[in-house]
Amino acid sequence: MYYTYILYSNSSLKYYCGSTQNLLNRLQEHNAGETKSIKHGIPWNLIGFIEFNTRKDAMKLEKKIKNRGIHRWIEQHKNLLTNSI
């Protein structure tokens, strides 16, 4: 399975969207500072995710969310997100 996920940082007040095959591991990597571009937002909290059968579909939604604006996308589609791992 593949996942498109949305994180939020209370310290930087920013959202982050990404896709991965291992959601729990990826969240741990973000909070360990292994992703340099969002290191400043630690700790990151999982807002929610959507599960896909293919990497292509997960990446397609990630791009759509980023193009739309993560906050705006959440306002319109929050009901699609699963929020527990």
Buried (B, 14 or more C-beta within 10 A) or exposed (E): EBBBBBBBBEEEEBBBBBBBEEBEEBBEEBBEEEBEEBEEBBEBEBBBBBEBEEEEBBBBBBEEBBEBEBEEBBEEBEEEBEEEE
